[in-house]
């Protein structure tokens, strides 16, 4: 007898893009020559004109951002090389010059979608049975550039969702200026990238077991001076070493910022067109502590590449490259703990099926194996995971997405054996959630999608995106969901 079909219940609330939440970001002309001419025009102004123009800028923008004048002075420091000589400038003049090289960017002006949800690190002061959560979202703005933004909220004992109103100001983190690296891990990543020539070996030999970026720059400077100019392999090796170092970095938000203020905006070449579809999971370490990880897709405008993000507290974040032949395509999702001593990851390297792989090192992934092919008509085109597996007493619960006729995206679910997740022990025949008439219109029509759900008691809370534009919530009973699987 076929199990009864089950559908998630839409409960709201709905999050739509807020164009008023804007970042102050660098704005630079097409060349240094133009930049120098802009600076020259400002320097030609009288002190009275400088004061008047800066007053206009601050009057227009000070209530839209925190510490605007300091941000403008910081921006001036980044373009000070355009002065050409050692000018002694007033703080007013520095801030005014900085304003010409700064612009507002609305990170979620186009869309606020593809959410994932995890328990908040702070759970004090809540009513009985309630859970505080952090919701990560893909925010898309001008130029279709995607970043990660956050909201917080509470799910009550009755499974009602209350979102905390976001702080109106948004901010980017400060880059940690001299991050630390493990030489063994760095060397292995170089090897995986095919960088194994003599220069690479000499550089690694001179680095301590734990080194900082200054150490790397110092060794590279010496090696470049001593390298034969005729060695055609030297320059690509140096570029590769620096690219790897740049792609593994850390950032900090100020302790005074709220979670909803924080935006992780692309800051490396590999991310230049987007940090997409972060799948956050609270991972239980071997010692019982927890770390929040997220797999995400870095996009440079041509190539998509899965990468890793980790944080203990959503204030300090470390971005890391993933390596190995299995690191390709999109949609990698980490299990929330090791299984039989190994990290486990869902993936879709072939752009059609869900695959599963294991690794001794979270940074390296080698050999995926087919786990689940498309079976039902609503997923004939392809299937993928919708976030990290959720541990239940019945097995690993995985939300999936399927693409069917007319590129319609629906959500499904399946169940894996707890001890041996290569075994599929249950699967929904019908979609758990499909776009209805009010959800079909958006940037990409006919899509519902999520990057991660949350189990609260015996209820599954599913934040989901509607047609790549806005985000809402649905719930379903875990017991009813398991009963509906075949």
C-alpha positions as CSV (number, residue, x, y, z in Angstrom):
1,X,0.0,0.0,0.0
2,X,1.4,3.4,-1.0
3,X,2.0,5.9,1.9
4,X,-0.2,9.0,1.9
5,X,1.2,12.1,0.3
6,X,2.3,14.9,2.7
7,X,2.8,18.6,2.1
8,X,4.5,21.2,4.3
9,X,2.3,23.9,5.9
10,X,3.1,27.5,5.0
11,X,3.3,29.6,8.1
12,X,5.2,32.8,7.2
13,X,6.4,35.4,7.9
14,X,7.8,36.5,4.5
15,X,11.1,38.4,4.1
16,X,11.4,40.6,1.1
17,X,14.5,42.6,-0.1
18,X,15.0,45.9,1.7
19,X,16.7,48.4,-0.7
20,X,17.2,50.8,2.2
21,X,19.9,48.6,3.8
22,X,23.0,49.9,2.1
23,X,26.7,49.3,2.5
24,X,29.5,51.9,2.0
25,X,31.8,50.3,-0.5
26,X,34.9,51.3,-2.5
27,X,34.3,53.1,-5.8
28,X,37.2,53.6,-8.2
29,X,37.5,55.0,-11.7
30,X,38.9,53.1,-14.7
31,X,42.5,54.1,-14.1
32,X,44.9,55.6,-11.7
33,X,45.4,58.6,-14.0
34,X,41.7,59.4,-13.6
35,X,41.9,58.9,-9.9
36,X,44.8,61.3,-9.6
37,X,42.9,64.0,-11.6
38,X,39.9,63.6,-9.3
39,X,42.2,64.1,-6.2
40,X,43.8,67.1,-7.9
41,X,40.4,68.8,-8.4
42,X,39.6,68.4,-4.7
43,X,43.0,69.7,-3.7
44,X,42.3,72.8,-5.8
45,X,39.3,73.7,-3.6
46,X,39.5,76.3,-0.9
47,X,39.2,75.3,2.7
48,X,35.8,76.9,2.8
49,X,34.6,74.9,-0.2
50,X,36.0,71.6,1.3
51,X,34.1,72.3,4.5
52,X,30.9,73.1,2.7
53,X,31.0,70.1,0.4
54,X,31.8,67.7,3.2
55,X,29.0,69.1,5.3
56,X,26.6,68.4,2.4
57,X,27.9,64.8,2.1
58,X,27.6,64.2,5.8
59,X,24.2,65.8,6.0
60,X,22.9,63.5,3.3
61,X,24.5,60.2,4.4
62,X,25.3,60.4,8.1
63,X,21.8,59.1,9.1
64,X,22.1,56.1,6.7
65,X,25.4,54.7,8.1
66,X,27.3,54.5,11.4
67,X,30.6,56.4,11.6
68,X,30.4,57.8,8.1
69,X,33.3,60.4,8.5
70,X,35.6,57.7,9.8
71,X,34.8,55.4,6.9
72,X,35.5,58.2,4.4
73,X,38.9,58.9,6.0
74,X,39.7,55.2,5.9
75,X,38.8,55.2,2.2
76,X,41.1,58.1,1.7
77,X,44.0,56.1,3.2
78,X,43.4,53.5,0.5
79,X,43.7,56.0,-2.3
80,X,46.4,58.2,-0.7
81,X,48.9,57.0,-3.3
82,X,47.0,59.2,-5.8
83,X,48.4,62.4,-4.2
84,X,51.8,61.9,-5.7
85,X,53.6,63.7,-2.9
86,X,53.5,64.1,0.8
87,X,50.6,66.5,1.3
88,X,49.6,67.4,4.8
89,X,45.8,67.4,4.6
90,X,43.1,68.2,7.1
91,X,40.7,65.5,8.2
92,X,38.0,67.3,6.4
93,X,39.9,67.2,3.1
94,X,40.8,63.6,3.6
95,X,37.1,62.7,4.2
96,X,36.0,64.7,1.2
97,X,38.5,62.9,-1.1
98,X,37.4,59.6,0.4
99,X,33.8,60.4,-0.5
100,X,34.6,60.6,-4.2
101,X,36.0,57.0,-4.0
102,X,33.0,55.6,-2.0
103,X,29.5,54.6,-3.0
104,X,26.4,53.1,-1.5
105,X,25.6,49.5,-2.5
106,X,22.3,47.8,-1.7
107,X,23.3,44.1,-1.2
108,X,19.7,42.9,-1.2
109,X,18.1,45.3,-3.7
110,X,17.3,42.5,-6.2
111,X,16.6,39.4,-4.0
112,X,16.8,37.9,-0.5
113,X,16.5,34.2,-0.9
114,X,18.0,30.7,-0.5
115,X,18.0,30.6,3.3
116,X,19.5,28.2,5.8
117,X,18.7,28.1,9.5
118,X,20.8,27.0,12.6
119,X,20.4,27.4,16.3
120,X,21.8,30.6,17.7
121,X,24.9,30.3,19.9
122,X,23.0,32.3,22.6
123,X,19.9,30.6,24.0
124,X,19.4,32.4,27.3
125,X,16.3,34.4,28.3
126,X,13.8,32.4,26.2
127,X,10.3,31.1,27.1
128,X,10.1,27.4,27.8
129,X,10.3,25.3,24.7
130,X,11.4,28.2,22.5
131,X,14.6,28.3,20.3
132,X,16.5,31.2,19.1
133,X,17.9,30.8,15.5
134,X,20.1,32.5,13.0
135,X,18.9,32.7,9.4
136,X,21.5,33.1,6.7
137,X,20.3,34.4,3.3
138,X,21.7,35.0,-0.1
139,X,21.4,38.7,-0.8
140,X,21.7,39.8,-4.5
141,X,22.2,43.4,-5.6
142,X,23.4,45.5,-8.5
143,X,25.4,43.5,-11.1
144,X,23.8,40.2,-9.7
145,X,26.5,40.1,-7.1
146,X,25.5,37.8,-4.2
147,X,26.6,38.1,-0.6
148,X,25.6,36.5,2.7
149,X,23.4,38.4,5.1
150,X,21.7,37.3,8.4
151,X,18.5,37.6,10.4
152,X,17.7,36.3,13.8
153,X,14.4,35.1,15.3
154,X,12.7,32.7,17.7
155,X,10.6,29.6,17.0
156,X,8.1,29.1,19.9
157,X,7.1,25.9,21.6
158,X,4.1,26.0,19.3
159,X,6.4,26.3,16.3
160,X,5.5,29.9,15.4
161,X,8.2,32.0,13.9
162,X,9.0,35.5,15.2
163,X,11.7,37.4,13.4
164,X,13.7,40.1,15.2
165,X,13.5,43.4,13.3
166,X,16.9,43.9,11.6
167,X,19.1,46.8,12.5
168,X,18.8,49.5,9.8
169,X,22.6,49.9,9.4
170,X,24.6,47.2,7.7
171,X,28.3,46.7,7.7
172,X,31.1,44.6,6.3
173,X,33.8,43.0,8.5
174,X,37.4,44.0,8.8
175,X,39.9,41.7,7.2
176,X,42.3,40.1,9.6
177,X,45.6,41.6,8.4
178,X,47.9,38.7,9.1
179,X,46.1,35.4,9.3
180,X,47.8,32.3,10.4
181,X,48.4,29.2,8.2
182,X,49.3,25.6,8.9
183,X,52.3,24.7,6.7
184,X,51.2,21.1,6.2
185,X,47.7,22.1,5.1
186,X,49.0,24.9,2.9
187,X,51.5,22.5,1.2
188,X,48.9,19.9,0.6
189,X,46.6,22.5,-1.0
190,X,49.5,23.7,-3.2
191,X,50.1,20.1,-4.3
192,X,46.4,19.6,-5.1
193,X,46.5,22.8,-7.2
194,X,49.5,21.4,-9.2
195,X,52.0,23.8,-7.8
196,X,55.0,21.5,-7.0
197,X,58.1,23.2,-8.7
198,X,61.4,24.1,-7.1
199,X,60.3,27.5,-6.1
200,X,57.3,26.2,-4.2
201,X,59.5,23.7,-2.4
202,X,62.1,26.3,-1.4
203,X,59.4,28.6,-0.1
204,X,57.8,25.9,2.0
205,X,61.2,24.9,3.4
206,X,61.7,28.4,4.8
207,X,58.3,28.7,6.5
208,X,57.7,27.7,10.1
209,X,55.1,25.0,10.8
210,X,52.6,27.8,11.7
211,X,53.2,30.9,9.7
212,X,51.5,34.2,9.0
213,X,51.1,36.2,5.8
214,X,54.0,38.4,6.5
215,X,56.3,35.4,6.7
216,X,55.0,34.3,3.3
217,X,55.6,37.7,1.7
218,X,59.1,37.9,3.2
219,X,60.1,34.5,1.8
220,X,58.6,35.2,-1.6
221,X,60.4,38.5,-1.8
222,X,63.8,36.9,-1.2
223,X,63.0,34.0,-3.6
224,X,61.9,36.2,-6.4
225,X,65.2,38.1,-6.2
226,X,67.2,34.9,-6.3
227,X,65.2,33.1,-9.0
228,X,66.7,32.9,-12.5
229,X,64.7,35.4,-14.7
230,X,64.7,32.7,-17.4
231,X,62.7,30.3,-15.2
232,X,59.3,30.4,-16.8
233,X,57.7,28.4,-14.0
234,X,58.6,31.0,-11.3
235,X,56.0,33.7,-12.0
236,X,53.0,31.3,-12.2
237,X,54.1,29.6,-9.0
238,X,54.3,32.9,-7.1
239,X,50.9,33.9,-8.5
240,X,49.5,30.5,-7.4
241,X,50.9,30.8,-3.9
242,X,49.5,34.2,-3.4
243,X,46.1,33.3,-4.8
244,X,45.9,30.4,-2.4
245,X,46.9,32.6,0.5
246,X,44.4,35.3,-0.5
247,X,41.6,32.7,-0.9
248,X,42.2,31.4,2.7
249,X,41.5,34.4,4.9
250,X,39.7,35.6,8.1
251,X,37.4,38.5,8.9
252,X,36.0,40.0,12.1
253,X,32.9,42.1,12.8
254,X,33.1,44.7,15.6
255,X,31.7,43.2,18.9
256,X,29.2,46.0,19.0
257,X,27.4,45.0,15.8
258,X,24.3,42.9,15.8
259,X,24.0,39.7,13.7
260,X,21.5,41.3,11.4
261,X,23.9,44.2,10.6
262,X,26.6,41.8,9.2
263,X,27.1,41.2,5.5
264,X,29.8,38.9,4.0
265,X,30.5,40.6,0.7
266,X,32.8,39.0,-2.0
267,X,36.4,40.1,-1.4
268,X,38.6,37.8,-3.5
269,X,39.0,37.1,-7.2
270,X,37.3,33.7,-6.9
271,X,34.3,35.3,-5.2
272,X,34.2,38.4,-7.3
273,X,30.7,37.8,-8.7
274,X,29.2,36.2,-5.7
275,X,29.1,34.1,-2.5
276,X,26.2,32.0,-3.3
277,X,23.8,29.5,-1.5
278,X,25.6,29.1,1.9
279,X,24.5,25.9,3.6
280,X,25.2,26.4,7.3
281,X,25.3,23.6,9.8
282,X,26.2,23.4,13.5
283,X,28.9,20.7,13.5
284,X,29.7,18.7,16.6
285,X,33.4,18.2,17.0
286,X,35.1,15.2,18.5
287,X,35.5,16.9,21.9
288,X,31.8,17.7,22.1
289,X,32.2,21.4,21.2
290,X,30.5,22.9,18.2
291,X,31.6,24.9,15.1
292,X,29.4,26.4,12.5
293,X,30.4,25.5,9.0
294,X,28.9,26.5,5.7
295,X,29.7,25.2,2.3
296,X,29.1,27.9,-0.3
297,X,29.6,28.5,-4.0
298,X,32.2,31.0,-5.0
299,X,31.5,32.6,-8.5
300,X,33.9,34.7,-10.4
301,X,31.6,35.4,-13.4
302,X,32.7,32.3,-15.3
303,X,33.6,29.4,-12.9
304,X,31.6,28.2,-9.9
305,X,33.7,26.6,-7.1
306,X,32.6,25.1,-3.8
307,X,34.3,26.6,-0.8
308,X,34.1,26.5,3.0
309,X,33.2,29.0,5.7
310,X,33.5,28.5,9.5
311,X,32.7,30.5,12.5
312,X,32.4,29.9,16.3
313,X,30.1,32.8,16.9
314,X,29.0,34.6,13.7
315,X,31.4,37.4,14.4
316,X,34.7,35.9,13.4
317,X,34.7,34.0,10.1
318,X,37.3,32.0,8.3
319,X,37.1,31.4,4.5
320,X,38.9,28.3,3.2
321,X,39.4,26.7,-0.1
322,X,38.2,23.1,-0.6
323,X,40.5,20.9,-2.7
324,X,40.5,17.6,-4.5
325,X,38.9,16.2,-7.7
326,X,35.5,16.1,-6.1
327,X,35.4,19.8,-5.5
328,X,33.3,21.0,-8.4
329,X,29.8,22.0,-9.4
330,X,27.4,23.2,-6.7
331,X,25.5,22.1,-3.7
332,X,28.0,20.5,-1.3
333,X,26.4,19.9,2.2
334,X,28.3,18.7,5.2
335,X,26.9,16.2,7.7
336,X,26.6,17.7,11.2
337,X,29.2,15.2,12.7
338,X,31.7,12.6,11.7
339,X,30.4,9.2,10.7
340,X,32.6,6.3,11.7
341,X,35.5,8.7,12.2
342,X,35.1,10.4,8.8
343,X,33.7,13.7,7.6
344,X,30.7,13.1,5.2
345,X,29.5,15.4,2.5
346,X,26.6,15.3,0.0
347,X,27.3,16.7,-3.4
348,X,26.3,16.9,-7.1
349,X,29.4,16.8,-9.3
350,X,27.5,15.6,-12.4
351,X,24.8,18.2,-12.3
352,X,22.1,15.5,-12.2
353,X,22.4,13.1,-9.2
354,X,23.0,13.3,-5.5
355,X,26.4,11.9,-4.5
356,X,28.0,11.0,-1.2
357,X,31.6,11.2,-0.2
358,X,33.8,10.7,2.9
359,X,37.1,12.3,3.9
360,X,39.7,12.3,6.8
361,X,40.2,16.0,6.2
362,X,37.4,18.5,5.9
363,X,39.4,20.5,3.2
364,X,40.0,17.6,0.8
365,X,37.4,15.6,-1.1
366,X,38.3,12.8,-3.5
367,X,35.8,10.1,-4.7
368,X,32.1,10.7,-4.6
369,X,29.7,7.8,-5.1
370,X,26.2,7.8,-6.5
371,X,23.6,8.0,-3.8
372,X,20.3,9.0,-5.4
373,X,19.3,9.5,-9.1
374,X,16.1,11.3,-10.2
375,X,13.2,8.9,-10.2
376,X,9.9,10.9,-10.0
377,X,8.6,13.0,-12.9
378,X,8.9,16.2,-10.8
379,X,12.7,15.6,-10.6
380,X,13.5,14.0,-13.9
381,X,15.8,16.9,-15.0
382,X,18.0,16.8,-11.9
383,X,18.0,16.6,-8.2
384,X,20.2,18.1,-5.4
385,X,20.3,18.5,-1.7
386,X,18.7,21.3,0.1
387,X,21.1,21.6,3.0
388,X,22.9,19.5,5.5
389,X,21.4,16.2,6.7
390,X,19.4,16.4,9.9
391,X,19.9,13.6,12.5
392,X,16.8,11.9,13.7
393,X,16.2,8.7,15.6
394,X,14.9,7.1,12.3
395,X,17.9,8.2,10.2
396,X,19.5,11.1,8.5
397,X,16.7,13.3,7.1
398,X,17.7,15.1,3.9
399,X,15.7,17.7,2.1
400,X,16.1,17.7,-1.7
401,X,15.1,19.7,-4.6
402,X,14.0,18.4,-8.0
403,X,13.7,20.1,-11.3
404,X,10.9,19.0,-13.6
405,X,8.9,20.2,-16.6
406,X,9.2,23.9,-17.4
407,X,12.2,24.2,-15.0
408,X,9.9,24.0,-12.0
409,X,11.7,23.4,-8.7
410,X,10.0,21.5,-5.9
411,X,11.2,20.3,-2.5
412,X,11.4,16.6,-1.6
413,X,12.9,14.5,1.2
414,X,14.7,11.2,1.8
415,X,16.1,9.2,4.7
416,X,19.6,7.7,5.1
417,X,20.7,5.0,7.5
418,X,22.3,6.5,10.6
419,X,25.3,4.2,10.7
420,X,25.6,3.7,7.0
421,X,24.4,6.8,5.0
422,X,25.2,5.1,1.7
423,X,21.9,3.3,2.3
424,X,18.7,5.1,1.3
425,X,15.9,3.8,3.6
426,X,13.1,6.1,2.7
427,X,12.0,8.6,0.1
428,X,9.0,10.9,-0.7
429,X,7.2,10.0,-3.8
430,X,5.4,13.4,-4.1
431,X,6.9,16.9,-3.5
432,X,6.9,18.2,0.0
433,X,6.5,21.7,-1.2
434,X,5.9,23.1,-4.7
435,X,5.5,26.7,-5.8
436,X,1.9,27.9,-5.6
437,X,0.3,30.7,-7.5
438,X,1.5,33.4,-5.1
439,X,5.1,32.1,-5.2
440,X,5.6,31.6,-9.0
441,X,6.6,35.2,-9.9
442,X,10.1,36.4,-9.2
443,X,13.6,36.7,-10.6
444,X,13.5,33.0,-11.5
445,X,9.9,31.9,-11.8
446,X,8.4,28.6,-10.6
447,X,11.0,27.9,-7.9
448,X,10.9,26.9,-4.2
449,X,14.3,26.3,-2.7
450,X,16.1,26.0,0.7
451,X,19.7,25.7,1.9
452,X,18.9,24.1,5.2
453,X,16.1,23.4,7.7
454,X,15.9,23.0,11.5
455,X,14.3,20.3,13.6
456,X,12.5,21.8,16.6
457,X,11.2,19.0,18.8
458,X,9.2,16.8,16.4
459,X,8.5,19.6,13.9
460,X,10.7,20.4,10.9
461,X,11.0,24.2,10.3
462,X,11.8,25.0,6.6
463,X,12.8,28.5,5.5
464,X,12.4,28.6,1.8
465,X,12.9,30.9,-1.1
466,X,10.2,31.9,-3.5
467,X,11.3,32.2,-7.2
468,X,14.7,33.5,-6.2
469,X,13.2,36.7,-4.8
470,X,11.9,36.5,-1.3
471,X,11.9,34.1,1.7
472,X,9.2,32.5,3.8
473,X,8.7,29.6,6.2
474,X,6.9,26.3,6.3
475,X,6.6,23.4,8.8
476,X,5.8,19.7,8.7
477,X,5.5,17.1,11.4
478,X,8.6,14.9,11.5
479,X,6.5,11.8,12.3
480,X,4.1,12.4,9.5
481,X,6.9,13.1,7.1
482,X,8.6,9.8,8.0
483,X,5.3,7.9,7.7
484,X,4.9,9.3,4.2
485,X,8.2,7.9,3.0
486,X,8.4,4.7,1.0
